[in-house]
Amino acid sequence: MPPTFARLGVPESICRALEERGITQPFDIQAAAMADAMAGHDICGRAPTGSGKTLAFGIPLVANTVRARPHRPTALVLAPTRELADQIMTELRSFAGGVRVAVVYGGVGYGRQIESLRRGVDILVACPGRLEDLIEQGVVSLGAVDAVVIDEADRMADMGFVPAVRRLLDQTSPDRQTMLFSATLDGDVASLTRDYQHHPVRCEVGEETPNVVAADHVFWNVARAERIGVTADAIAASGSAIVFCRTRHGCDRLARQLGRTGIATAAIHGGRSQNQRTRALGEFAAGRVQALIATDVAARGIHVERVAAVIHYDAPEDHKAYLHRSGRTARAGEGGVVVSLVPPEQARELGRMQRQLDIRQPITEVDMAAITRLGRPANSEPAAVAEDSNPPGRESQPRRGAEPSGARRQSRSRRNGRPPQSGSRASGQPSRSRSRNRSRNRNRRPPAKSAA
């Protein structure tokens, strides 16, 4: 018999809160880590992004955290990015009941964060930089923290946060429970485990490179001058996509260019304020925009349900960046497709990256049908192939692999004649897009388990 949250020792009040959201069966990492975490053991967990790690550590935190005094939280969650910290806070609050949860990170004013700490916070979710800043100001002390979670520890290492994490851990109770979760457990992550965990229970779920095996990957031979048109067509075919660029300027420029073709976009990168980034992410998650145009700041820590496609408009910096970007789709058992646009001069570099990732797909000509043919869960119904599009200002001659021009005209008419509708992901219902039948089939899934 598969485990249930109740069998894992989760309190009845939390079980009820999860059931109200349709969460009735634990995911693998939750089943592996929950009982030991509830018992107060240190946890060293490896699991792919989107596998439910937030509930794996969040439920034990909420169940075991004691009431905190002002300015002295009793539990701490460290996250590498503002977006991830916000999402963890929101997830914990959904079942926390009377447990007080707050978040602190940079890029926004201090006022609300200081006021929350003054009133008292039981579980504090924080990015290392802002937390150290508040400690220096005397606004918060970590001396009462007896439970710490380090989430996305490998990303912490990639971003250079490990020294700050060590300084923060040194200020917490020496008898604390320490739970560490990461996609990989080597290098700096292994040193954190060695120095700050005591006989941790090791829980490993999924492959070491889960983001590669979870999605379908295609590589298209596309000249630089044709990338905008191909990207617009791929977004139209998928219905929802995250498009990655290398620079902030390139990100904003592509968002404007795609907007001229009728694609509703929102940009997210480190040059945007936190309010702008939060608004962009919310509009994308709610279905009010079709594409999120992002730099690598968004490659980790963002969780949006049912992102149909990831598009590498600019080549990733290395194979790790490819993994982090690609992990935004095919999350928690969902289907997804990853599209790389490969200019001829980058084919050799791409080949080296493929060998590092053990991805053997060839570079092919553009094939929009692949977007709907691939990326579906095994139990989903066949999706209708989306029509290709020919936005204004582009030549009407079909590219190799493109569909007939009549289909492109029909798609363009739909895109420019009716703005995107909201709520496709938030409500579980398809948006009124040119790919109506395909989106309906993709979203027709039982609401059982949710990735935290």
C-alpha positions as a Python dict, from the first residue, in 0.01 Angstrom:
ca = {
    (1, 'M'): (0, 0, 0),
    (2, 'P'): (147, 340, -95),
    (3, 'P'): (225, 570, 198),
    (4, 'T'): (-6, 854, 294),
    (5, 'F'): (80, 1175, 473),
    (6, 'A'): (-102, 1049, 783),
    (7, 'R'): (104, 727, 784),
    (8, 'L'): (420, 939, 769),
    (9, 'G'): (319, 1112, 1091),
    (10, 'V'): (184, 1436, 944),
    (11, 'P'): (-62, 1607, 1183),
    (12, 'E'): (-429, 1587, 1090),
    (13, 'S'): (-465, 1965, 1048),
    (14, 'I'): (-190, 1970, 783),
    (15, 'C'): (-336, 1663, 610),
    (16, 'R'): (-672, 1843, 584),
    (17, 'A'): (-508, 2156, 441),
    (18, 'L'): (-329, 1946, 179),
    (19, 'E'): (-646, 1754, 90),
    (20, 'E'): (-827, 2083, 27),
    (21, 'R'): (-567, 2148, -244),
    (22, 'G'): (-602, 1800, -391),
    (23, 'I'): (-273, 1675, -244),
    (24, 'T'): (-340, 1328, -107),
    (25, 'Q'): (-35, 1113, -188),
    (26, 'P'): (326, 1207, -111),
    (27, 'F'): (579, 1230, -390),
    (28, 'D'): (889, 1011, -374),
    (29, 'I'): (1116, 1263, -199),
    (30, 'Q'): (840, 1337, 52),
    (31, 'A'): (785, 968, 129),
    (32, 'A'): (1163, 917, 160),
    (33, 'A'): (1240, 1211, 388),
    (34, 'M'): (922, 1298, 578),
    (35, 'A'): (926, 1049, 869),
    (36, 'D'): (1292, 1110, 954),
    (37, 'A'): (1250, 1486, 920),
    (38, 'M'): (945, 1475, 1146),
    (39, 'A'): (1155, 1285, 1401),
    (40, 'G'): (1415, 1564, 1402),
    (41, 'H'): (1696, 1390, 1211),
    (42, 'D'): (1927, 1579, 979),
    (43, 'I'): (1834, 1520, 615),
    (44, 'C'): (2061, 1526, 310),
    (45, 'G'): (1828, 1506, 13),
    (46, 'R'): (1896, 1488, -358),
    (47, 'A'): (1598, 1527, -586),
    (48, 'P'): (1520, 1699, -915),
    (49, 'T'): (1365, 2043, -928),
    (50, 'G'): (987, 2024, -916),
    (51, 'S'): (981, 1694, -729),
    (52, 'G'): (809, 1822, -416),
    (53, 'K'): (1103, 1914, -193),
    (54, 'T'): (921, 2210, -38),
    (55, 'L'): (663, 1985, 125),
    (56, 'A'): (935, 1737, 221),
    (57, 'F'): (1099, 1994, 449),
    (58, 'G'): (808, 2235, 494),
    (59, 'I'): (568, 1996, 663),
    (60, 'P'): (819, 1894, 934),
    (61, 'L'): (908, 2259, 991),
    (62, 'V'): (545, 2362, 1037),
    (63, 'A'): (467, 2059, 1253),
    (64, 'N'): (766, 2098, 1486),
    (65, 'T'): (832, 2473, 1503),
    (66, 'V'): (775, 2638, 1839),
    (67, 'R'): (643, 2990, 1896),
    (68, 'A'): (911, 3254, 1846),
    (69, 'R'): (976, 3578, 2029),
    (70, 'P'): (1002, 3905, 1835),
    (71, 'H'): (1318, 3931, 1623),
    (72, 'R'): (1416, 3570, 1711),
    (73, 'P'): (1277, 3313, 1463),
    (74, 'T'): (1298, 2949, 1562),
    (75, 'A'): (1324, 2799, 1210),
    (76, 'L'): (1510, 2922, 902),
    (77, 'V'): (1490, 2835, 531),
    (78, 'L'): (1772, 2965, 310),
    (79, 'A'): (1702, 3000, -63),
    (80, 'P'): (1929, 3130, -343),
    (81, 'T'): (1680, 3353, -529),
    (82, 'R'): (1402, 3595, -446),
    (83, 'E'): (1153, 3404, -657),
    (84, 'L'): (1223, 3074, -485),
    (85, 'A'): (1207, 3235, -140),
    (86, 'D'): (868, 3388, -225),
    (87, 'Q'): (734, 3056, -351),
    (88, 'I'): (852, 2867, -42),
    (89, 'M'): (685, 3123, 182),
    (90, 'T'): (358, 3099, -13),
    (91, 'E'): (365, 2718, -4),
    (92, 'L'): (430, 2703, 371),
    (93, 'R'): (156, 2951, 449),
    (94, 'S'): (-95, 2737, 261),
    (95, 'F'): (-91, 2477, 541),
    (96, 'A'): (82, 2660, 828),
    (97, 'G'): (-232, 2744, 1024),
    (98, 'G'): (-123, 2953, 1322),
    (99, 'V'): (250, 2917, 1249),
    (100, 'R'): (384, 3256, 1137),
    (101, 'V'): (588, 3248, 815),
    (102, 'A'): (766, 3549, 663),
    (103, 'V'): (1022, 3610, 390),
    (104, 'V'): (1316, 3850, 355),
    (105, 'Y'): (1520, 3921, 40),
    (106, 'G'): (1686, 4210, -138),
    (107, 'G'): (1550, 4426, -417),
    (108, 'V'): (1261, 4561, -207),
    (109, 'G'): (1227, 4801, 85),
    (110, 'Y'): (1308, 4706, 442),
    (111, 'G'): (991, 4836, 605),
    (112, 'R'): (755, 4539, 580),
    (113, 'Q'): (1030, 4287, 649),
    (114, 'I'): (1141, 4468, 965),
    (115, 'E'): (781, 4502, 1083),
    (116, 'S'): (722, 4126, 1038),
    (117, 'L'): (1030, 4048, 1244),
    (118, 'R'): (923, 4296, 1512),
    (119, 'R'): (583, 4124, 1546),
    (120, 'G'): (747, 3781, 1558),
    (121, 'V'): (820, 3517, 1293),
    (122, 'D'): (827, 3144, 1363),
    (123, 'I'): (964, 3029, 1024),
    (124, 'L'): (1182, 3279, 838),
    (125, 'V'): (1247, 3219, 466),
    (126, 'A'): (1546, 3423, 351),
    (127, 'C'): (1804, 3493, 86),
    (128, 'P'): (2150, 3508, 246),
    (129, 'G'): (2243, 3863, 145),
    (130, 'R'): (1939, 4042, 288),
    (131, 'L'): (1941, 3824, 600),
    (132, 'E'): (2302, 3917, 679),
    (133, 'D'): (2211, 4282, 620),
    (134, 'L'): (1923, 4263, 871),
    (135, 'I'): (2145, 4086, 1124),
    (136, 'E'): (2401, 4367, 1096),
    (137, 'Q'): (2121, 4618, 1160),
    (138, 'G'): (2026, 4431, 1477),
    (139, 'V'): (1678, 4357, 1343),
    (140, 'V'): (1700, 3978, 1370),
    (141, 'S'): (1900, 3722, 1567),
    (142, 'L'): (1947, 3357, 1474),
    (143, 'G'): (2039, 3238, 1822),
    (144, 'A'): (1700, 3071, 1877),
    (145, 'V'): (1694, 2889, 1540),
    (146, 'D'): (1689, 2515, 1607),
    (147, 'A'): (1585, 2399, 1256),
    (148, 'V'): (1751, 2508, 931),
    (149, 'V'): (1676, 2418, 570),
    (150, 'I'): (1925, 2488, 290),
    (151, 'D'): (1725, 2462, -32),
    (152, 'E'): (1884, 2439, -379),
    (153, 'A'): (2225, 2408, -213),
    (154, 'D'): (2400, 2348, -545),
    (155, 'R'): (2260, 2674, -678),
    (156, 'M'): (2384, 2845, -361),
    (157, 'A'): (2730, 2719, -450),
    (158, 'D'): (2700, 2828, -815),
    (159, 'M'): (2605, 3181, -704),
    (160, 'G'): (2888, 3209, -451),
    (161, 'F'): (2666, 3203, -143),
    (162, 'V'): (2837, 2920, 44),
    (163, 'P'): (3055, 3151, 263),
    (164, 'A'): (2743, 3347, 363),
    (165, 'V'): (2555, 3024, 434),
    (166, 'R'): (2838, 2912, 661),
    (167, 'R'): (2836, 3243, 849),
    (168, 'L'): (2461, 3217, 901),
    (169, 'L'): (2472, 2854, 1016),
    (170, 'D'): (2742, 2945, 1268),
    (171, 'Q'): (2495, 3185, 1434),
    (172, 'T'): (2219, 2926, 1485),
    (173, 'S'): (2180, 2681, 1772),
    (174, 'P'): (2457, 2417, 1773),
    (175, 'D'): (2193, 2152, 1845),
    (176, 'R'): (1980, 2248, 1546),
    (177, 'Q'): (1825, 2010, 1293),
    (178, 'T'): (1979, 2077, 949),
    (179, 'M'): (1801, 1970, 630),
    (180, 'L'): (1983, 2019, 300),
    (181, 'F'): (1826, 1967, -41),
    (182, 'S'): (2006, 1985, -372),
    (183, 'A'): (2008, 1849, -726),
    (184, 'T'): (2369, 1736, -669),
    (185, 'L'): (2553, 1647, -351),
    (186, 'D'): (2919, 1692, -445),
    (187, 'G'): (3174, 1974, -417),
    (188, 'D'): (3076, 2262, -188),
    (189, 'V'): (2746, 2090, -109),
    (190, 'A'): (2934, 1788, 26),
    (191, 'S'): (3146, 2019, 243),
    (192, 'L'): (2832, 2172, 396),
    (193, 'T'): (2706, 1825, 477),
    (194, 'R'): (3038, 1727, 631),
    (195, 'D'): (3073, 2041, 843),
    (196, 'Y'): (2716, 2119, 945),
    (197, 'Q'): (2516, 1796, 954),
    (198, 'H'): (2527, 1519, 1213),
    (199, 'H'): (2477, 1167, 1078),
    (200, 'P'): (2225, 1287, 818),
    (201, 'V'): (1969, 1054, 668),
    (202, 'R'): (2050, 1046, 298),
    (203, 'C'): (1748, 1052, 65),
    (204, 'E'): (1813, 1037, -309),
    (205, 'V'): (1536, 1037, -566),
    (206, 'G'): (1558, 1042, -945),
    (207, 'E'): (1856, 1064, -1175),
    (208, 'E'): (2166, 1275, -1112),
    (209, 'T'): (2076, 1476, -1422),
    (210, 'P'): (1696, 1468, -1397),
    (211, 'N'): (1626, 1770, -1612),
    (212, 'V'): (1774, 1598, -1917),
    (213, 'V'): (1571, 1281, -1897),
    (214, 'A'): (1245, 1448, -1795),
    (215, 'A'): (1183, 1647, -2113),
    (216, 'D'): (1201, 1591, -2489),
    (217, 'H'): (1488, 1782, -2650),
    (218, 'V'): (1512, 1914, -3006),
    (219, 'F'): (1791, 2113, -3169),
    (220, 'W'): (1708, 2325, -3472),
    (221, 'N'): (1946, 2469, -3729),
    (222, 'V'): (1841, 2837, -3736),
    (223, 'A'): (2033, 3133, -3873),
    (224, 'R'): (2058, 3423, -3630),
    (225, 'A'): (1840, 3645, -3847),
    (226, 'E'): (1559, 3389, -3840),
    (227, 'R'): (1552, 3326, -3466),
    (228, 'I'): (1278, 3578, -3386),
    (229, 'G'): (1035, 3428, -3634),
    (230, 'V'): (1108, 3071, -3529),
    (231, 'T'): (1071, 3166, -3163),
    (232, 'A'): (733, 3329, -3227),
    (233, 'D'): (612, 3020, -3411),
    (234, 'A'): (738, 2787, -3135),
    (235, 'I'): (559, 2989, -2866),
    (236, 'A'): (240, 2983, -3072),
    (237, 'A'): (268, 2607, -3117),
    (238, 'S'): (335, 2535, -2750),
    (239, 'G'): (89, 2774, -2589),
    (240, 'S'): (326, 2858, -2302),
    (241, 'A'): (702, 2889, -2307),
    (242, 'I'): (996, 3029, -2117),
    (243, 'V'): (1253, 3177, -2356),
    (244, 'F'): (1610, 3222, -2233),
    (245, 'C'): (1852, 3494, -2342),
    (246, 'R'): (2209, 3554, -2227),
    (247, 'T'): (2184, 3927, -2139),
    (248, 'R'): (1936, 4167, -1983),
    (249, 'H'): (1942, 4389, -2291),
    (250, 'G'): (1881, 4092, -2520),
    (251, 'C'): (1595, 3979, -2298),
    (252, 'D'): (1417, 4317, -2315),
    (253, 'R'): (1483, 4349, -2688),
    (254, 'L'): (1340, 4005, -2766),
    (255, 'A'): (1033, 4076, -2555),
    (256, 'R'): (966, 4390, -2763),
    (257, 'Q'): (1030, 4209, -3091),
    (258, 'L'): (798, 3923, -3003),
    (259, 'G'): (536, 4171, -2890),
    (260, 'R'): (531, 4318, -3241),
    (261, 'T'): (439, 3975, -3378),
    (262, 'G'): (135, 3954, -3151),
    (263, 'I'): (291, 3731, -2884),
    (264, 'A'): (208, 3850, -2531),
    (265, 'T'): (533, 3847, -2333),
    (266, 'A'): (679, 3947, -1998),
    (267, 'A'): (1049, 3992, -1924),
    (268, 'I'): (1228, 3885, -1606),
    (269, 'H'): (1594, 3946, -1522),
    (270, 'G'): (1821, 4091, -1255),
    (271, 'G'): (1777, 4447, -1382),
    (272, 'R'): (1406, 4445, -1299),
    (273, 'S'): (1277, 4539, -956),
    (274, 'Q'): (1134, 4265, -740),
    (275, 'N'): (783, 4400, -794),
    (276, 'Q'): (835, 4388, -1171),
    (277, 'R'): (972, 4035, -1152),
    (278, 'T'): (688, 3918, -930),
    (279, 'R'): (429, 4077, -1159),
    (280, 'A'): (584, 3921, -1470),
    (281, 'L'): (591, 3577, -1311),
    (282, 'G'): (231, 3615, -1191),
    (283, 'E'): (105, 3719, -1535),
    (284, 'F'): (277, 3420, -1692),
    (285, 'A'): (151, 3177, -1429),
    (286, 'A'): (-204, 3311, -1471),
    (287, 'G'): (-191, 3277, -1850),
    (288, 'R'): (-216, 3648, -1926),
    (289, 'V'): (108, 3624, -2124),
    (290, 'Q'): (219, 3338, -2347),
    (291, 'A'): (594, 3366, -2294),
    (292, 'L'): (828, 3461, -2014),
    (293, 'I'): (1150, 3604, -2159),
    (294, 'A'): (1423, 3546, -1905),
    (295, 'T'): (1791, 3554, -1834),
    (296, 'D'): (1953, 3283, -1627),
    (297, 'V'): (1839, 3454, -1307),
    (298, 'A'): (1512, 3267, -1367),
    (299, 'A'): (1667, 2930, -1447),
    (300, 'R'): (1645, 2809, -1089),
    (301, 'G'): (1392, 2876, -821),
    (302, 'I'): (1089, 2945, -1039),
    (303, 'H'): (808, 2694, -1033),
    (304, 'V'): (516, 2739, -1271),
    (305, 'E'): (281, 2452, -1341),
    (306, 'R'): (257, 2310, -1693),
    (307, 'V'): (516, 2513, -1881),
    (308, 'A'): (486, 2344, -2218),
    (309, 'A'): (823, 2446, -2361),
    (310, 'V'): (1161, 2595, -2285),
    (311, 'I'): (1334, 2772, -2573),
    (312, 'H'): (1707, 2844, -2570),
    (313, 'Y'): (1709, 3158, -2786),
    (314, 'D'): (2070, 3219, -2688),
    (315, 'A'): (2293, 2922, -2617),
    (316, 'P'): (2344, 2852, -2246),
    (317, 'E'): (2682, 2934, -2097),
    (318, 'D'): (2758, 2568, -2022),
    (319, 'H'): (2594, 2230, -1970),
    (320, 'K'): (2491, 2319, -1614),
    (321, 'A'): (2307, 2626, -1736),
    (322, 'Y'): (2134, 2407, -1995),
    (323, 'L'): (2014, 2177, -1717),
    (324, 'H'): (1891, 2458, -1498),
    (325, 'R'): (1706, 2631, -1781),
    (326, 'S'): (1555, 2313, -1919),
    (327, 'G'): (1426, 2213, -1577),
    (328, 'R'): (1150, 2476, -1603),
    (329, 'T'): (946, 2230, -1810),
    (330, 'A'): (860, 1860, -1762),
    (331, 'R'): (827, 1909, -1387),
    (332, 'A'): (676, 1654, -1149),
    (333, 'G'): (572, 1407, -1417),
    (334, 'E'): (433, 1661, -1665),
    (335, 'G'): (534, 1660, -2030),
    (336, 'G'): (755, 1923, -2185),
    (337, 'V'): (981, 1999, -2477),
    (338, 'V'): (1313, 2186, -2483),
    (339, 'V'): (1401, 2368, -2805),
    (340, 'S'): (1753, 2491, -2879),
    (341, 'L'): (1804, 2737, -3166),
    (342, 'V'): (2148, 2659, -3306),
    (343, 'P'): (2312, 2902, -3551),
    (344, 'P'): (2555, 2717, -3782),
    (345, 'E'): (2859, 2876, -3620),
    (346, 'Q'): (2758, 2732, -3280),
    (347, 'A'): (2703, 2372, -3392),
    (348, 'R'): (3046, 2250, -3278),
    (349, 'E'): (3012, 2411, -2934),
    (350, 'L'): (2664, 2260, -2903),
    (351, 'G'): (2805, 1918, -2986),
    (352, 'R'): (3051, 1939, -2697),
    (353, 'M'): (2770, 2032, -2458),
    (354, 'Q'): (2554, 1745, -2582),
    (355, 'R'): (2835, 1500, -2512),
    (356, 'Q'): (2868, 1633, -2157),
    (357, 'L'): (2493, 1584, -2108),
    (358, 'D'): (2477, 1254, -2295),
    (359, 'I'): (2207, 1391, -2526),
    (360, 'R'): (2232, 1234, -2869),
    (361, 'Q'): (1958, 1412, -3066),
    (362, 'P'): (2085, 1547, -3399),
    (363, 'I'): (2056, 1907, -3513),
    (364, 'T'): (1763, 1916, -3758),
    (365, 'E'): (1570, 2166, -3963),
    (366, 'V'): (1281, 2351, -3798),
    (367, 'D'): (983, 2124, -3731),
    (368, 'M'): (696, 2295, -3546),
    (369, 'A'): (502, 1968, -3530),
    (370, 'A'): (766, 1843, -3285),
    (371, 'I'): (641, 2089, -3024),
    (372, 'T'): (301, 1919, -3008),
    (373, 'R'): (421, 1571, -3100),
    (374, 'L'): (667, 1564, -2811),
    (375, 'G'): (648, 1674, -2453),
    (376, 'R'): (322, 1501, -2350),
    (377, 'P'): (282, 1260, -2060),
    (378, 'A'): (232, 903, -2166),
    (379, 'N'): (-134, 899, -2055),
    (380, 'S'): (-239, 1220, -2231),
    (381, 'E'): (-452, 1223, -2543),
    (382, 'P'): (-286, 1310, -2873),
    (383, 'A'): (-265, 1686, -2913),
    (384, 'A'): (-371, 1871, -3223),
    (385, 'V'): (-80, 2015, -3417),
    (386, 'A'): (-77, 2392, -3382),
    (387, 'E'): (-75, 2596, -3699),
    (388, 'D'): (245, 2773, -3792),
    (389, 'S'): (237, 3152, -3799),
    (390, 'N'): (374, 3431, -4014),
    (391, 'P'): (376, 3751, -3811),
    (392, 'P'): (372, 4087, -3994),
    (393, 'G'): (702, 4199, -4133),
    (394, 'R'): (829, 3851, -4211),
    (395, 'E'): (856, 3699, -4556),
    (396, 'S'): (561, 3483, -4657),
    (397, 'Q'): (771, 3204, -4802),
    (398, 'P'): (752, 2894, -4582),
    (399, 'R'): (1070, 2783, -4410),
    (400, 'R'): (1188, 2426, -4438),
    (401, 'G'): (979, 2221, -4200),
    (402, 'A'): (710, 2489, -4173),
    (403, 'E'): (342, 2431, -4249),
    (404, 'P'): (156, 2579, -4547),
    (405, 'S'): (118, 2957, -4561),
    (406, 'G'): (-260, 2930, -4527),
    (407, 'A'): (-218, 2779, -4181),
    (408, 'R'): (22, 3060, -4093),
    (409, 'R'): (-227, 3325, -4203),
    (410, 'Q'): (-500, 3163, -3995),
    (411, 'S'): (-271, 3146, -3691),
    (412, 'R'): (-166, 3511, -3736),
    (413, 'S'): (-527, 3619, -3763),
    (414, 'R'): (-615, 3443, -3442),
    (415, 'R'): (-315, 3581, -3256),
    (416, 'N'): (-366, 3942, -3363),
    (417, 'G'): (-743, 3936, -3352),
    (418, 'R'): (-794, 3807, -3000),
    (419, 'P'): (-579, 3890, -2697),
    (420, 'P'): (-466, 3606, -2471),
    (421, 'Q'): (-714, 3511, -2202),
    (422, 'S'): (-620, 3478, -1837),
    (423, 'G'): (-643, 3189, -1601),
    (424, 'S'): (-525, 2896, -1811),
    (425, 'R'): (-283, 2767, -1547),
    (426, 'A'): (-438, 2911, -1237),
    (427, 'S'): (-775, 2751, -1301),
    (428, 'G'): (-658, 2441, -1485),
    (429, 'Q'): (-868, 2546, -1787),
    (430, 'P'): (-717, 2611, -2131),
    (431, 'S'): (-683, 2964, -2261),
    (432, 'R'): (-864, 3070, -2576),
    (433, 'S'): (-564, 3051, -2803),
    (434, 'R'): (-501, 2928, -3152),
    (435, 'S'): (-410, 2592, -2997),
    (436, 'R'): (-738, 2546, -2812),
    (437, 'N'): (-778, 2173, -2865),
    (438, 'R'): (-413, 2101, -2798),
    (439, 'S'): (-413, 2304, -2476),
    (440, 'R'): (-730, 2134, -2356),
    (441, 'N'): (-575, 1793, -2404),
    (442, 'R'): (-254, 1893, -2228),
    (443, 'N'): (-437, 2033, -1928),
    (444, 'R'): (-683, 1747, -1887),
    (445, 'R'): (-512, 1584, -1591),
    (446, 'P'): (-635, 1474, -1250),
    (447, 'P'): (-560, 1727, -974),
    (448, 'A'): (-406, 1461, -748),
    (449, 'K'): (-49, 1543, -654),
    (450, 'S'): (109, 1886, -664),
    (451, 'A'): (478, 1962, -677),
    (452, 'A'): (575, 2186, -394),
}
